[in-house]
């Protein structure tokens, strides 16, 4: 959980941790999450039916606005209804190279089998214990003299590297709507244009130059899908917003620098979007490129 939380603070990470939930009220992870400003929820499962407890957790996840669930040291079997509710959006990590060594006592099993390589696996959660589709694996060499304890410690390091990366890939793919696909075609058709994650968004920049556009989708929990581009300055920005406040807005963090947000969650004039991309590209490109006709 801590590895996921701190990975989510990186500027190019597509996910954020909105809730840390546990069936163990005194779990150490809850205190860490709270200290880092992440919302927490805990409830002792004892005395409750499995489905009822899962319904409680599901309600908290929904309230927090979660779109995916990452299990991290959660040692309870999940009800079929909960698994179905989060199908394709719930992942778990297991300290072996699945399908080998499912269940508990994994490292003891690896050593008893005399295996020279083990590892960890991230997989989608299904009703089949440790049997969902595999999303990623990392191999870990078994060293001479390893015990279950020393082997587990080394596999844990690999888990902390693998889990955030796989979740980032999964969430990033799920957050790529058809609008971004079309926007990407237009942006990358511009000379020397390239794409990379920046500030947690898909960003488009000129090779050897600066960023000229960003795609934002509920990036600051504002529910807005938009294109961010450069204007000539705050005066033009203000004029655009006053003229058409349903289309234009002043984006957080970027607004003071003269960037404008063009909403994409309404009827889209793609010719208008293409013109703004070209204009913002020219404002960002080196002079040797900005004079190119296109």
N, C-alpha and C positions, 0 to 999 in steps of 0.2 A: 504494500500500500504506500509506504513512504517513497519507494522508487517511482511509482506512478505519480504521486503528488508532486515531487520535485521535478520530474520530467515535464509535467504539465506547465511549469513556470517558464520553460524555455520559449523564446520568442516565436519559433517556427512550429511549435507543437499545436496540432489541430484539436486537441481535446483539453478539457478542464475537469477537475474533480469537483462535483457539486455536492456530493454527500458521501460520507463514510458511515456505513451502518454495520452493526454487529449484534449477534445474539448473546454476546458476553459483555455485560455492562461495564466491567472493569478492564476490558482489553486495552493494552497499552497504546494501540494504534488510535483509539478514540482521543486520548489525551494529546497525542502528537498532532492529529488533524485539527483539533480545536485550537491548539496553540498557533497553528499556521493559518487560522481564520477560515477553516473549512467547516461547513455545517456537519453535525454528527447526529446519529440516532442509534439508540440501543434499547433492547428489550429482551429480557430473559425468556427463552422459548419453553422452558419447563412448565408443564401444566397446560400447554396449548397443543391442539392438533396441528400437524405439519402444514396442512393447507391453510389453516387460519393464521398461523404465524407468517407464512409466505404472503398472504393477502395483506397483512399489516406492513410488511417490508415493501411490497409492491406499491402500496398507497403512498408511502414516504418517498419512494423513488420518483413516482409520478409528480408528487407535489414539488419536489426539488427540481423538476425539469430534466431528469436524466434521460438520455437517449440510448445508452449502453450500460451494461453491468459487467464489471470486472471482479471476479472472485479472487480473493487473496487470503489464503489461510482459513477459508470458510469451510468448516469440517462437517456440515450437515448436508444430507441428501435433500434435494429440492423436489417439491411436488410437481406433478405433471403439468398442472395448470400454469404454474409459474414459469416452467421451462418453455411451454408453448407461447406464453405471453411475450417472452424475450427471445424467441427463436431467431437466430442469426445475429443477435445483438448482445449476447452474453458469452463471455469467454472465461476460461480458467487456465491456470498454469500448473503443470505436473512435473515433478523432478525425475523424469526418466524420458528416454526416447520412445514414446508411445509408437506402436501398441505394446511394447515390452513393459512389463512390471507395472501393471495397473494397480490401483488401490494403495494400501498402506505398506510400511516396511520396505520401501523401494530400495534404499541403499543396501540394506542387509541382503536383499535378493540379488542385487548386482554383484556384490562381493562373493556371495555363496555360489553364484554361477561362474565365477572366475572371469568375468567379462573385462576387457581392456578399455572399453569406451562406454560412457553413459552420457547423460545430458539432461536437457529439459525441453518441454513441449508446451506450446500455447495452442489451445484448440477451442472450437465453438462448443458450447454446452448443449448436450442432448440428453434424452432420458437414459441413454446407455452410459454407464459410469466410465469416465475417462475415455469415451469412445467417439466423441464428436469429431468433425472434420478438422484436420491439423492445419494451422495457420502459420506455424513457424517452429523451428527447432535449433538448438545449439548443442554441439557435442562437447563433452568434457572427458579428458583422459583420466583413467583410473591409475593412480600411482602405486608403486610397490609400497606396502606397509599401510595403505589407506585403511581407515576404520569407517564405520558408518557416519561417525561424527565429522571426521576430516573431509570425507567425500561430500557430505551434505553441505558443508560450509563452502566448498568450491562450486558446487552446483548452484548454490544460492546466488553467488556472484553472477553466474551466467543468466540466471532467472531475472535478475535486476536489469541486465542489459537487454534481454530479449523482450520482456513483457511490454515495456513502454513503446518499443519500436513497432511491435505487431499491432498493438491497440491504435497507435497513430495511423498505421496503414489502413486498418479497418475503418476507423472513424472518418479518416480523410476520404476514403472511397465512398462511404455512405453520404458524405456531405457534398458530393460533387453532383449537382443537379444539371439538367439539360441546359439551363441558362448559362452556367459556367462553361459548358462545352462549346456553346456558340460564341460566347465572349472570347474564349481562348483562341478560336479560329481567327477572329478579327484581330486580336491583339498580336498574335504571333505571325500574322501576315505582314506586319510592319517591318521595315529593314532592321536587321540585327536585334530583333526583339527576342527575349527569352523569359522564362518563368521560373520562379522559386518561391517557397514559403517565406513570408516576412511578416512580423507582427501577428502571427497566427492566421494570416490570410494568404490566399493565392495572389502573388504579386507579379507584375510584368515590368521588365526593365530593359533598357538599351545596353547591349554589350559595350562596355567601356564608358557607359554613362550612368544615368540614375533611373530610379523607378518612375514609371509614368502612369501606372494604373494599379488598383487593387480591387479584388472582388471580396465583398463582405457579406456574410450571411449570419445574422443574429450574433455578431462577434462580441458585442458588449451587452448581450441579453436584451437587445432593443427590438427584436423581432423584425429587423429591417434586412432586406436583401438589396444590395446596391453596388454600383460601380463608383469608385473614387478616382477622380482625375484632377489635374492641376488647372487652376484658373490663372488670370493675370495678377490676381491679388485679392485682398479682402473686400475691396470696393466692388469688384465684379461679382464676387461670391455673394455679397449682400444683395446686390441688384437681382441676381438670378433667383435667390430665395424669395425675395419680395414679389417678383413677377409670377413665380409658379411654385408656391410652397408645397404643393402635393407631389411635385417631381423632384425638386432640389432640397437639400438640407445641408447643414453645417456639421460635418462628421467630428466625432470626438477625437482628440489628439491631433488630427490632421487639419482641422478647421483653421486654427490660428496661422497656419502656413499658407493659407489660400486655397487649399484643396476643397472640392465640392463633391457632395454625394448625389448621385443620380439614381433614383429608386428603380429597381428592377422587379418589384413585387406588384407592379401595376401593368397596364398595357404598354408594351415596349416598342418604341420607334427605333428599330435597329439601324436605320440610316443616321439618325441623330447620335446614337451610341458610337457608330463608326467614325463620325466626324469628330466627336470629343476625344476618342482614342488617338486619332491622328494629330489633333491639336496638342494634346498632352504629351504625345511622343516627341513632337518638334520642340517643345519646351524643355525636354529632358535629354535629348540626344546631343552628342558632340557636334560642333559646327560642321565638321566634314561630312556628317551624315544628315544633319537637319536640312541641308540644301538639296538633298536627293528628291527627285520627283517620284510620286507614287500615287 
